[in-house]
Amino acid sequence: MRAPRPLPPRGRPSLSLSRGAIPSEERRVPSEVNLYHLATAQLERASRVIGLDPEVALLLAQPKNELIIHFPVRLTSGEIRLFKGYRVQHNNILGPFKGGVRYHESVTLDESKALAAWMTWKCALQELPFGGAKGGIKFDPNQVSREDLERITRRFTHALGTNIGPEWDIPAPDMGTDAQVMDWMMDTYSNIVSTQEKHNVKRVVTGKSVACGGSQGREEATGWGVVMCIEEWARVRGVDLQGTTLSLQGYGNVGSHLAMAMARLGASLVAVGDHTGYRVSPEGFNPYKLAEYQASEGSLAGYPGGTEVDRDEFFSTPCDVFVPAAVALAIGAQEALDLPCRVVAEAANGPMDLEAERILQERGVDVLPDILVNSGGVVVSYLEWLQNKRGERWDSKDVQGKLVRRMAQTFQQVRNTMAELETDMRTACYALALGRLSEVYRRRGVWP
């Protein structure tokens, strides 16, 4: 294996370009990029590097199924509203479709296609017997009551019908959904199958509450997985995480758990933000108090600690580790020029465009890609599905131990592939995932 390149110095690295260096007509907002186009470009780039069979590339280029469902719901007010739901099933050559359900006003078909494809790569990378799927409902869950949220969830599950199932397509929580939503989905599904199957279908969804058959450690799993990858990066680079600084965009389930885990490793959270704004604190935030405030208020708006800053100042705050854990395409070319960090760990799906990644690589900033870094969630979802299938219940220590071993093993496999192909980490992840999918297609063939 080649010796790793030296890390940029702590603090703000020297830049060959500065703010404003990108002509104004080329400085587009990252979120204007079509997420599915990004996912397709990443696939094409990796396919060229490994020489993927064109027939396999053709089969993976589009989802198997794209469902758009319009369904009515009578709300508690008596009003009838028509909702639009999606379920994209990308690939199931390795096993049942698997992927989250998100409730957000920005949910689109192309976004669901991209996220479903990334789930296919994650499952193949982690050698899980699942394929990729994604879906959701286009609405703001914060604008309806709890009773109406239950009605919407149950009606959507009923509308999906046999398009989901414990051996066919297995939803999970995502943006705007949680264990309670999964409990409602599971209960609804169990009531539309035959009576004899009613107690055998708990694994139709994962991410349920522990009381309803969920797994210990599932809520923390994605955040834990991110931290495990950062630990592996630090080990390879010879970095002591004690005393390092962390900047975190997004403080939901993933962000809060990883911030608390990083604090236990001795890292200091010096900058944090969510959709309501950004704050910095040179002496560091208390991640536990931030989590309590976020849980109580629903956001970080008005948090009494630290200093409020604008978005540009947040991305310019010196740190060792930067973690985007919010929305997709948060990092474009300008943000990549501004980030004064040593590594970016992609806790969010698709948080940067291709130009941003190129700039970070040229600056010597390591990028730990999303399909590896945030795959801890689907790993523990598989463990939950397996527990339900076997009728077993594992404790948190067992689940975390299995996750640690899986993440460390996969990280090392990616490192080996990087050295073998002399390529970047994202391409190495794709090479492993596509290689495994390609081998199955080669052996099984295409029927008829």
C-alpha positions in Angstrom: 0.0 0.0 0.0 1.3 3.4 -0.8 2.2 5.7 2.0 -0.7 8.2 2.8 -0.1 11.7 1.7 0.6 14.2 4.5 -2.3 16.0 6.1 -2.9 19.7 5.6 -1.7 21.7 8.6 -4.2 22.4 11.4 -6.2 25.5 11.0 -7.0 27.1 7.6 -4.9 25.6 4.8 -3.4 27.9 2.3 -5.5 28.3 -0.8 -4.6 28.8 -4.4 -8.1 30.3 -4.9 -10.0 32.6 -2.6 -13.6 33.7 -2.1 -14.8 35.4 -5.2 -12.3 33.5 -7.4 -15.1 31.7 -9.1 -16.8 34.0 -11.6 -20.2 35.1 -10.4 -21.9 33.5 -13.4 -20.4 30.1 -12.5 -21.1 30.3 -8.7 -24.4 28.5 -8.7 -26.1 27.4 -5.5 -25.2 23.7 -5.0 -28.8 22.7 -4.3 -29.7 23.7 -7.9 -27.9 20.5 -9.1 -30.2 17.6 -9.9 -29.5 14.9 -7.3 -30.1 12.1 -9.8 -27.7 13.6 -12.3 -25.1 13.7 -9.5 -25.7 10.0 -8.6 -25.5 9.1 -12.3 -22.3 11.0 -12.8 -20.7 9.2 -9.9 -21.7 5.9 -11.3 -20.4 6.7 -14.7 -17.0 7.9 -13.3 -16.5 4.7 -11.3 -17.7 2.5 -14.2 -15.0 3.9 -16.4 -12.3 3.4 -13.7 -13.1 -0.3 -13.2 -14.2 -1.1 -16.8 -17.7 -2.1 -15.8 -19.4 -4.4 -18.2 -21.7 -2.2 -20.4 -24.6 -4.6 -20.0 -24.4 -4.4 -16.2 -24.0 -0.6 -16.3 -27.2 -0.6 -18.4 -29.1 -2.6 -15.9 -28.0 -0.4 -13.0 -28.6 2.9 -14.8 -32.3 3.1 -14.0 -34.5 1.8 -11.2 -36.6 -1.3 -11.6 -39.8 0.3 -10.4 -40.9 3.9 -9.9 -44.2 4.4 -8.1 -46.1 7.6 -7.8 -49.2 7.4 -5.6 -51.8 10.1 -5.1 -53.9 9.3 -2.0 -56.7 11.2 -0.2 -56.8 11.6 3.6 -59.6 13.0 5.7 -57.9 15.1 8.4 -59.2 15.5 11.9 -60.6 18.9 10.9 -62.8 17.2 8.4 -60.9 18.5 5.4 -59.9 16.1 2.6 -56.4 16.6 1.3 -54.7 14.8 -1.6 -51.1 13.7 -0.9 -48.4 12.7 -3.3 -46.2 9.7 -2.4 -43.2 8.0 -4.0 -41.5 4.7 -3.8 -38.5 4.0 -6.0 -37.2 0.4 -6.1 -33.7 0.6 -7.7 -32.3 -2.9 -7.7 -32.9 -6.3 -5.9 -30.4 -8.6 -7.4 -28.8 -9.1 -3.9 -32.0 -9.3 -1.9 -35.2 -7.3 -1.0 -35.3 -3.6 -1.8 -34.3 -1.6 1.3 -34.5 2.1 2.0 -36.0 5.0 3.9 -39.2 6.9 3.8 -39.0 10.7 4.1 -41.7 13.2 4.8 -40.6 16.6 3.4 -42.0 19.2 1.0 -39.0 18.8 -1.2 -39.4 15.1 -2.0 -39.3 14.5 -5.7 -39.0 11.5 -8.1 -35.4 12.3 -9.1 -34.4 12.7 -5.5 -35.9 9.4 -4.6 -34.2 7.8 -7.6 -30.8 9.1 -6.5 -31.2 8.0 -2.9 -32.5 4.5 -4.0 -29.4 4.1 -6.2 -27.1 5.1 -3.3 -28.8 2.5 -1.1 -28.0 -0.2 -3.7 -24.3 0.8 -3.5 -24.3 0.9 0.3 -25.8 -2.5 0.7 -23.4 -4.0 -1.9 -20.5 -2.3 -0.3 -21.4 -3.7 3.1 -22.2 -7.1 1.7 -25.8 -7.0 3.0 -28.5 -9.2 1.3 -30.5 -6.1 0.3 -31.0 -3.9 -2.7 -31.8 -0.2 -2.8 -35.1 1.7 -2.5 -36.3 5.1 -1.3 -39.5 7.0 -1.1 -41.6 9.5 0.8 -44.5 11.9 0.9 -44.3 15.4 -0.4 -45.5 17.5 2.6 -44.3 19.2 5.7 -44.9 16.9 8.7 -44.5 19.8 11.1 -47.6 21.5 9.8 -50.0 18.7 10.8 -51.1 17.3 14.1 -49.9 14.0 15.5 -53.3 12.5 14.8 -53.2 13.6 11.2 -49.6 12.4 10.8 -50.8 8.9 11.8 -53.7 9.1 9.4 -51.4 10.1 6.5 -48.9 7.4 7.4 -51.5 4.6 7.6 -53.2 5.7 4.4 -49.9 5.8 2.5 -49.0 2.4 3.8 -52.4 1.0 2.7 -51.9 2.7 -0.8 -48.5 1.0 -1.1 -50.1 -2.3 -0.3 -48.1 -5.3 -1.6 -45.4 -2.9 -3.2 -43.7 -3.3 0.2 -43.2 -6.5 2.2 -40.7 -8.2 4.6 -39.1 -10.2 1.7 -39.8 -7.6 -1.0 -39.3 -4.0 0.0 -38.5 -2.9 3.6 -38.9 0.8 4.5 -37.0 2.6 7.3 -37.0 6.0 8.9 -35.5 9.0 7.1 -35.9 12.8 7.1 -39.1 13.7 8.8 -39.9 10.2 10.0 -39.0 8.2 13.1 -39.7 5.1 15.1 -43.3 6.1 15.7 -44.0 6.4 12.0 -42.4 3.0 11.4 -44.6 1.5 14.2 -47.7 2.8 12.4 -46.5 1.5 9.0 -45.8 -1.9 10.5 -49.2 -2.1 12.3 -51.1 -1.0 9.2 -49.3 -3.5 7.0 -49.9 -6.3 9.5 -53.6 -5.5 9.4 -53.9 -5.8 5.6 -52.2 -9.2 5.3 -53.9 -12.5 6.2 -54.6 -13.1 9.9 -52.1 -16.1 9.9 -49.3 -13.7 8.8 -50.1 -10.9 11.2 -47.4 -11.7 13.7 -44.8 -12.7 11.1 -44.4 -9.4 9.3 -42.7 -7.2 11.9 -39.7 -7.0 9.6 -41.7 -5.2 6.9 -40.0 -2.1 8.2 -36.9 -1.4 10.3 -36.2 1.5 12.7 -39.2 0.6 14.8 -39.4 1.3 18.5 -37.8 -1.4 20.6 -41.2 -2.1 22.2 -42.6 -2.9 18.7 -39.7 -5.1 17.6 -37.0 -2.6 16.8 -33.3 -3.1 17.6 -31.3 -1.7 20.4 -28.9 0.8 18.9 -30.8 1.5 15.7 -31.5 5.2 16.5 -27.8 5.9 17.1 -26.5 3.6 14.4 -25.9 6.1 11.6 -24.1 8.5 13.8 -22.1 5.7 15.3 -21.1 4.6 11.9 -19.9 8.1 10.9 -17.7 8.3 14.1 -16.3 4.8 13.4 -15.2 5.9 9.9 -13.6 9.1 11.4 -11.8 6.9 13.9 -10.5 4.6 11.1 -9.4 7.7 9.2 -7.6 9.1 12.2 -5.8 5.7 12.8 -4.6 5.6 9.2 -3.5 9.3 9.2 -1.9 9.0 12.7 -4.2 11.6 14.2 -5.1 11.7 17.9 -8.8 12.7 18.0 -8.3 13.9 21.6 -8.2 17.7 21.2 -9.4 17.8 17.6 -12.1 20.3 16.5 -15.4 19.4 14.8 -17.8 21.5 12.7 -21.2 20.0 12.1 -23.9 21.0 9.7 -27.2 19.4 10.8 -28.2 18.5 14.4 -31.0 15.9 14.0 -30.8 12.3 14.9 -27.5 11.6 13.1 -25.8 14.9 13.9 -26.6 14.8 17.6 -25.5 11.2 18.2 -22.2 11.7 16.3 -21.5 14.9 18.2 -21.9 13.2 21.5 -19.8 10.2 20.4 -17.0 12.5 19.2 -17.1 14.4 22.5 -16.4 11.1 24.3 -13.4 10.7 22.1 -12.1 14.2 23.1 -13.2 16.2 20.1 -14.5 19.8 20.6 -17.6 20.9 18.6 -16.7 24.5 17.6 -19.3 25.2 14.9 -22.8 23.9 14.4 -25.8 24.8 12.4 -29.2 23.6 11.1 -31.9 25.0 8.8 -32.5 27.9 11.1 -28.9 29.2 11.2 -25.3 28.7 12.4 -23.3 29.3 15.6 -19.7 29.1 16.5 -17.9 28.7 19.9 -14.1 28.6 20.1 -14.3 26.9 23.5 -16.7 24.3 22.2 -20.4 23.5 22.6 -21.8 21.0 25.0 -23.4 18.5 22.5 -25.7 17.0 25.2 -27.2 20.4 26.0 -27.5 21.1 22.3 -29.4 17.8 21.9 -31.7 18.6 24.8 -32.4 22.1 23.4 -33.1 20.7 19.9 -35.4 18.0 21.2 -37.3 20.6 23.2 -37.5 23.4 20.6 -37.4 21.5 17.4 -34.3 23.3 16.1 -31.2 25.2 17.3 -32.9 28.6 16.7 -32.3 30.9 19.7 -29.8 28.6 21.4 -28.1 30.7 24.2 -24.6 29.5 23.7 -21.9 30.5 21.2 -22.1 33.4 18.6 -24.5 33.5 15.7 -22.8 33.7 12.3 -23.9 33.6 8.7 -23.5 30.7 6.4 -20.2 31.9 4.8 -18.6 32.4 8.3 -19.7 28.9 9.3 -18.0 27.3 6.3 -14.9 29.3 6.9 -14.6 28.3 10.6 -11.3 26.4 11.1 -11.7 22.8 12.2 -10.1 19.4 11.9 -13.2 17.5 10.9 -16.2 18.8 9.0 -19.4 16.8 8.9 -22.3 17.7 6.6 -25.2 15.9 8.2 -28.1 17.9 6.9 -29.5 18.2 3.3 -28.0 17.1 0.0 -25.8 19.3 -2.1 -24.9 21.7 0.8 -21.3 22.0 -0.5 -20.5 23.5 -3.8 -17.3 24.9 -5.3 -17.2 28.0 -3.1 -17.8 26.1 0.1 -15.1 23.6 -0.9 -12.7 26.6 -1.3 -13.6 28.0 2.1 -13.6 24.8 4.2 -10.4 25.0 6.5 -10.5 21.3 7.6 -8.4 18.1 7.3 -11.3 15.8 6.4 -14.9 15.9 5.3 -17.0 13.0 6.5 -20.3 12.8 4.5 -23.0 11.9 7.0 -25.7 13.3 4.7 -26.5 11.7 1.3 -24.9 13.5 -1.6 -23.8 16.6 0.4 -21.4 17.8 -2.3 -21.3 18.1 -6.1 -18.5 16.8 -8.3 -16.7 20.2 -8.6 -16.6 20.6 -4.8 -15.1 17.1 -4.4 -12.4 17.9 -7.1 -11.5 21.1 -5.3 -11.2 19.4 -1.9 -9.0 16.7 -3.4 -6.7 19.2 -5.0 -6.4 21.0 -1.7 -5.4 17.8 0.1 -8.6 17.5 2.1 -9.7 13.9 2.6 -13.3 13.1 1.7 -15.0 10.1 3.4 -17.9 9.3 1.1 -21.5 8.9 2.0 -22.1 5.4 0.8 -19.5 4.2 3.3 -19.7 6.8 6.1 -23.5 6.8 6.7 -24.1 3.1 6.0 -24.2 2.3 9.7 -27.9 2.8 9.6 -28.6 0.2 7.0 -26.2 -2.2 8.7 -28.2 -2.1 11.9 -31.4 -2.1 10.0 -30.3 -5.5 8.6 -29.5 -6.6 12.2 -33.0 -5.6 13.2 -34.6 -7.4 10.3 -32.5 -10.5 11.2 -33.6 -10.4 14.8 -37.3 -10.2 13.7 -36.8 -13.0 11.3 -35.2 -15.3 13.9 -37.5 -14.1 16.8 -34.4 -12.9 18.8 -33.6 -9.8 20.8 -29.9 -8.6 21.0 -28.7 -6.1 23.5 -27.0 -2.8 22.6 -23.5 -4.1 23.2 -24.0 -7.0 20.8 -25.4 -4.7 18.1 -22.7 -2.1 18.5 -20.0 -4.8 18.4 -21.3 -6.2 15.2 -21.5 -2.7 13.7 -17.9 -1.9 14.7 -16.6 -5.0 13.1 -18.5 -4.5 9.9 -17.5 -0.8 9.5 -13.8 -1.5 10.3 -13.7 -4.4 7.9 -15.3 -2.4 5.1 -13.2 0.6 5.7 -10.0 -1.5 5.3 -11.4 -3.2 2.1 -11.9 0.3 0.7 -8.4 1.3 1.7 -7.0 -1.7 -0.1 -9.0 -1.0 -3.2 -7.8 2.6 -3.2 -4.2 1.4 -3.2 -4.9 -1.2 -5.8 -6.6 1.1 -8.3 -4.7 4.2 -7.2 -7.9 6.2 -6.9 -9.9 8.2 -4.5 -12.1 6.7 -1.7 -15.5 7.3 -3.3 -14.4 5.5 -6.5 -12.9 2.7 -4.4 -16.3 2.3 -2.7 -18.1 2.2 -6.0 -15.5 -0.3 -7.4 -16.2 -2.7 -4.5 -20.0 -2.3 -4.7 -20.2 -2.5 -8.5 -17.8 -5.5 -8.6 -20.0 -7.5 -6.3 -23.2 -6.6 -8.2 -21.4 -7.4 -11.5 -20.3 -10.8 -10.3 -23.9 -11.8 -9.3 -25.2 -10.7 -12.7 -22.4 -12.6 -14.4 -23.3 -15.8 -12.6 -27.1 -15.5 -12.7 -27.5 -14.0 -16.2 -30.6 -12.1 -17.4 -33.8 -14.1 -17.7 -35.1 -15.2 -20.3 
